[in-house]
């Protein structure tokens, strides 16, 4: 099964509108890199301008979070209906959302269904903490995060999963390619159990955690790694272009 790889940039809570526009300009030509799905995920306030900048180009735009309800008294939240006006993808369950905003697997199950209902392609983030890793709990944590979020429902269309070990995010200490492969293969085995082998084979699984232009090729050489979710390096246009090109070259 051939899975089109993904280069996804999570800009987190960074930059002004002017800086977001400059970053888009610096990424000129990224949409012409063949055989990769490029996804840019700016802050909510930057979404309209980033969407307009890439209108008609082969670039997907993702929210970094969303609420489950289409509207209502949820001050400070963004609904899937609102997000779908400016984005076609959504990142769900990033470890910073889990850690600082108490998102749990049950909430993510609802968010996945909401994404499906509003035609937003979800990137579901999973990954173990440092303590869980030290206690050899990585596989158990990934099994729980994936199976609870998916529940008994059919897979949301286009489902993408990002394996992001918490200890590797923003630390400069990436997982080894072997560690990434083992975790991604485990995630695919959980998908096989929950969704069946045929569907599991189509789900793209990304590695995320201190990815840079020098280490991306080694991750892409792993059979179950289908791309990268990139934080810090996605804020530097040259670095993200180089990562995207390396992902394309790995095909
Ligand atoms: C992330 O925030 O999803 C991430 C992987 O960050 P970084 O690339 O900076 O480790």
Boltz pocket constraint, residues with backbone or C-beta under 6 A from the ligand:
constraints:
  - pocket:
      binder: B
      contacts: [[A, 10], [A, 164], [A, 168], [A, 169], [A, 170], [A, 171], [A, 172], [A, 208], [A, 209], [A, 210], [A, 211], [A, 229], [A, 230], [A, 231], [A, 232], [A, 233]]
      max_distance: 6.0
